[in-house]
Amino acid sequence: MASEGIVVVGASAGGVEALTELVGGLNPDFPAPIVIVLHIPPDHPSLLPRILSRRSSLPVVTAEEGMELEPGKIYVAPPDRHVLVDHEQKLETPRGPRENNHRPAIDPLLRSAALAYGQKAVGVILTGTRDDGTSGLNAIKACGGIAIVQDPNDAAYPWMPRNAIEHNEIDHIVPLKDLPALLANVVKQKPKPAIVLADVKQLDMENRIAAMTPKTLQEDDRPGTPSAFSCPDCGGVLWEIEEGDLVRYRCRVGHAFSPDSMIGALDDELEYALWSALKTLEESARLAKRLADNEDAKGQPWLVKRFRDRERDARNRAEVIRRFLRDEAASESVAESPEEHKEAK
């Protein structure tokens, strides 16, 4: 049976608990399909469908390529695959380029729902870090759909809801306990006539990039304008895309980043470079020490001094990097402390 609308949900850190509470509050006669993306590791099967099935009165399945969407059924994105919805109310599960360092990512799902369902699409952002889902919710709104965000004060990790609120006109901001009833009411309402503000051509192009459509990937045209930045994932040029006050980036092969995720990816790239430099300096110091010891045994004091100086220089530089990495780890630990999460609630 075809569905008149769709609910698409994105969650990250703290998402298992939030999604469990959400589906547990839905009635068996819920009139629309629900598609869920939770950020999960790519290298092992997801237990989320099994976990949600224990609390849900609706059937919960892992999304598969070509699966038809049915009202009153919950579809969960599989590991290492985006999940998209098409105009024929079927699912696609491409292994497309990562967005915001994730696959599955929330933005591709929300964009595809905005294109396929327009004002009958309902986008929901739950607990999480950084800003995946902000751009996708923008697409939902621009195509006339409804945007719902978990109250940041109610979220275990409030940053994803906060980013969505900051950059979008949100229809409903609610605590998790009120979300099931709100969704049931929203999907039953007849959509109001809406002015489509979206750049449909750009949305369609980004949708085809996520779906790994060969013709699109081979074309020179890309959304946005070339920037001075390079892609943290592949090193290619990034195109800068403006959506109101939100600026995000996408490279030629499709990797995409919103602001927080871009900074996070660059931080990861910097950390990798620092660890590599630390390893090189430590190996240089060990080699210089060995050479100095060898020359000392041969009675060559001038060479001993030369290699001892090199060892000392390498160890001093290594200590600077080690101290920086140690301080960064300490600051991240403080930023992610349980006490701060309690305050956020």
C-alpha positions in Angstrom: 0.0 0.0 0.0 1.4 3.4 -1.0 2.1 6.0 1.6 1.0 9.6 1.5 4.0 10.9 3.5 7.2 9.8 5.2 9.1 10.4 8.4 12.9 10.5 8.2 15.0 10.5 11.4 18.6 11.2 12.1 20.5 10.5 15.3 24.1 10.1 16.4 25.7 9.9 19.9 23.0 8.8 22.4 20.8 7.8 19.5 20.1 4.2 20.5 18.4 5.2 23.7 16.5 8.1 22.0 15.3 5.9 19.1 14.3 3.1 21.5 12.1 5.6 23.4 10.7 7.1 20.2 9.6 3.8 18.6 8.3 2.5 21.9 5.8 5.4 21.9 4.4 4.8 18.4 1.0 3.1 18.0 0.6 0.1 15.7 -1.6 2.1 13.3 1.1 4.7 12.5 0.2 5.8 9.0 3.6 6.5 7.3 6.9 4.7 6.8 9.8 5.8 9.1 13.4 5.7 7.8 16.2 6.0 10.3 19.9 6.8 10.0 22.0 6.3 13.1 25.8 6.9 12.9 27.3 3.4 13.3 30.7 1.8 12.7 31.1 0.5 9.1 32.8 -2.8 10.0 30.2 -4.9 11.7 26.5 -5.6 11.5 24.1 -3.2 13.2 22.1 -4.5 16.1 19.7 -1.5 16.0 16.8 -3.3 14.2 16.8 -6.0 16.8 17.1 -3.5 19.7 14.2 -1.4 18.3 12.0 -4.4 17.6 12.0 -5.2 21.3 10.2 -2.0 22.1 8.3 -1.2 18.9 4.8 -2.3 18.0 5.7 -1.6 14.4 7.9 -4.0 12.3 11.5 -2.9 12.1 13.8 -4.0 9.2 17.2 -3.2 7.8 16.9 -1.1 4.7 17.7 -3.0 1.4 18.1 -1.9 -2.2 14.8 -1.7 -4.0 12.7 -2.3 -0.9 9.2 -0.7 -1.2 8.2 1.7 1.6 5.1 0.6 3.5 3.1 2.7 6.0 3.6 1.6 9.6 7.0 0.1 9.0 10.4 1.2 10.3 13.5 1.0 8.1 17.0 1.3 9.5 20.1 2.2 7.4 22.6 -0.6 7.1 26.3 -0.2 8.1 28.6 1.5 5.5 25.6 2.4 3.2 23.7 5.6 2.7 19.9 5.1 2.6 17.9 7.2 0.1 14.2 7.2 -0.9 13.1 7.7 -4.5 10.0 9.1 -6.3 8.6 5.5 -6.6 8.6 5.2 -2.8 11.5 2.7 -2.9 14.8 2.6 -1.0 18.3 2.8 -2.4 21.3 1.8 -0.4 24.4 3.0 -2.3 27.9 2.9 -0.9 28.3 6.6 -1.9 30.9 9.1 -0.7 30.9 9.8 3.0 29.2 13.0 4.2 30.3 14.6 7.4 32.7 11.7 7.9 29.8 9.3 8.0 28.3 6.5 5.9 25.4 6.2 6.5 24.9 9.9 6.9 21.8 11.8 7.8 21.9 14.6 5.2 21.5 12.3 2.1 18.4 10.6 3.5 16.8 14.0 4.3 17.6 15.5 0.9 16.2 12.5 -0.9 13.0 12.5 1.1 12.6 16.3 0.4 12.9 15.6 -3.3 10.7 12.6 -3.4 7.9 13.7 -1.0 8.1 17.5 -0.9 5.6 19.0 1.6 4.7 15.4 2.8 8.2 14.8 4.2 8.8 15.1 7.9 12.4 15.4 9.0 13.5 14.7 12.6 16.8 15.4 14.2 17.6 13.8 17.6 20.6 13.7 19.9 24.1 13.9 18.5 27.4 15.8 18.2 28.5 18.2 15.4 26.0 19.1 12.6 25.0 16.2 10.4 21.4 16.7 9.4 21.4 20.5 9.4 21.7 20.7 5.6 19.2 17.9 5.1 16.6 19.6 7.3 17.2 22.7 5.3 16.2 20.8 2.2 13.1 19.4 3.9 12.0 23.0 4.8 12.9 24.4 1.4 10.7 21.8 -0.3 7.8 22.6 2.0 8.1 19.8 4.5 8.0 19.8 8.3 11.1 20.1 10.5 11.2 18.7 14.0 14.1 18.7 16.4 14.5 17.2 19.8 14.8 19.8 22.5 18.5 20.3 23.1 17.9 20.5 26.8 16.3 17.0 26.6 19.1 15.4 24.4 22.0 13.4 25.8 24.2 15.2 23.3 22.6 18.6 22.4 25.0 19.8 19.6 23.2 18.2 16.6 19.8 19.6 17.6 21.3 23.0 18.4 23.0 23.3 15.0 19.8 22.3 13.3 17.9 25.0 15.2 20.5 27.6 14.6 20.4 27.2 10.8 16.8 26.3 10.1 13.2 27.5 10.7 12.0 24.7 12.9 8.3 23.8 13.1 8.5 21.9 16.4 11.1 21.6 19.2 10.0 19.0 21.6 11.3 16.7 24.3 11.5 13.0 23.3 8.5 11.9 25.4 6.2 14.2 23.3 7.6 13.2 19.9 5.6 10.0 19.1 2.2 11.8 19.6 3.5 14.8 17.6 4.5 12.6 14.7 1.2 10.8 14.7 -0.7 14.1 14.5 1.7 15.7 11.9 1.5 12.8 9.4 -2.3 12.7 9.5 -2.7 16.4 8.8 -3.3 17.5 5.2 -0.2 19.4 4.0 -0.7 23.1 3.5 0.2 24.6 0.2 3.8 25.6 0.3 6.2 27.7 -1.8 9.1 25.6 -2.9 12.3 27.6 -2.1 14.8 24.8 -2.9 17.2 24.7 -5.7 15.7 21.5 -7.0 18.4 21.0 -9.7 21.2 21.2 -7.0 19.3 18.9 -4.7 18.8 16.4 -7.4 22.5 16.6 -8.4 23.6 16.0 -4.7 21.1 13.1 -4.5 22.7 11.5 -7.6 26.2 12.0 -6.2 25.2 10.2 -3.0 23.6 7.4 -5.2 26.9 7.1 -7.1 25.2 7.7 -10.5 28.1 7.3 -13.0 27.0 10.1 -15.4 26.8 12.6 -12.6 30.2 11.7 -11.2 31.7 12.1 -14.7 30.3 15.5 -15.3 32.3 18.7 -14.6 29.4 20.6 -13.1 29.3 20.6 -9.3 27.0 22.6 -6.8 28.6 25.7 -5.4 31.8 27.5 -6.3 35.4 26.3 -6.1 37.1 27.2 -2.7 40.6 27.5 -1.5 40.2 24.4 0.6 41.0 20.8 -0.1 39.0 17.7 0.8 40.3 16.0 4.1 39.2 12.6 2.7 40.7 12.7 -0.8 42.7 15.9 -1.2 40.6 17.2 -4.1 39.3 20.8 -4.4 36.2 21.6 -2.3 33.2 23.5 -3.8 31.6 25.9 -1.3 27.9 25.7 -1.1 25.8 28.5 0.5 22.4 27.7 2.0 21.2 30.8 3.7 23.7 31.4 6.6 25.0 27.8 6.4 28.1 27.2 4.3 29.2 23.7 3.5 31.6 21.9 1.2 31.6 19.1 -1.3 34.5 17.8 -3.4 34.4 16.5 -7.0 34.0 12.8 -6.0 31.3 13.7 -3.5 32.7 13.8 0.0 30.7 16.5 1.8 31.2 18.5 5.0 29.2 20.9 7.0 31.1 23.4 9.1 31.6 21.5 12.4 32.3 18.3 10.5 34.8 20.1 8.3 36.7 21.4 11.3 36.6 17.9 12.9 38.0 16.3 9.7 40.8 18.8 9.6 41.5 18.2 13.3 41.7 14.5 12.6 44.0 15.1 9.6 46.2 17.3 11.8 46.4 14.7 14.6 47.4 12.0 12.0 50.2 14.3 10.8 51.4 15.0 14.3 51.5 11.3 15.2 53.4 10.6 12.0 55.9 13.4 12.8 56.2 12.1 16.4 57.1 8.6 15.1 59.6 10.0 12.7 61.3 12.2 15.3 61.5 9.3 17.8 63.0 7.0 15.1 65.5 9.8 14.2 66.5 10.2 17.9 67.0 6.4 18.3 69.1 6.2 15.2 71.2 9.2 16.2 71.8 7.6 19.6 72.9 4.3 18.0 75.3 6.1 15.7 76.7 8.2 18.6 77.3 5.0 20.6 79.0 3.4 17.7 81.3 6.4 17.1 82.0 6.6 20.9 83.3 3.0 20.7 85.5 3.9 17.8 87.0 6.9 19.7 85.5 9.6 17.4 84.5 12.4 19.8 83.6 15.0 17.2 81.1 12.5 15.5 79.8 11.6 18.9 79.0 15.2 19.6 77.4 15.6 16.2 75.0 12.6 16.7 74.3 13.5 20.3 73.2 17.0 19.2 70.9 15.5 16.6 69.5 13.1 19.1 68.8 15.9 21.6 67.2 18.1 18.9 64.9 15.3 17.7 63.9 14.4 21.3 63.1 18.1 22.1 60.9 18.4 19.0 59.2 15.1 19.8 58.5 16.3 23.3 56.8 19.5 22.0 54.5 17.4 19.8 53.9 14.8 22.6 52.9 17.6 25.0 50.5 19.1 22.5 48.8 15.7 21.9 48.6 15.1 25.6 47.0 18.5 26.3 44.6 18.0 23.4 43.5 14.7 24.8 43.0 16.2 28.2 40.9 19.1 26.9 38.7 16.7 24.8 38.2 14.5 28.0 37.0 17.6 29.9 34.7 18.7 27.0 33.0 15.3 26.9 32.8 14.8 30.6 29.5 13.4 32.1 29.2 16.5 34.2 28.8 18.7 31.1 26.2 16.3 29.7 24.2 16.6 32.9 24.4 20.4 32.7 23.3 20.2 29.0 20.2 18.4 30.1 
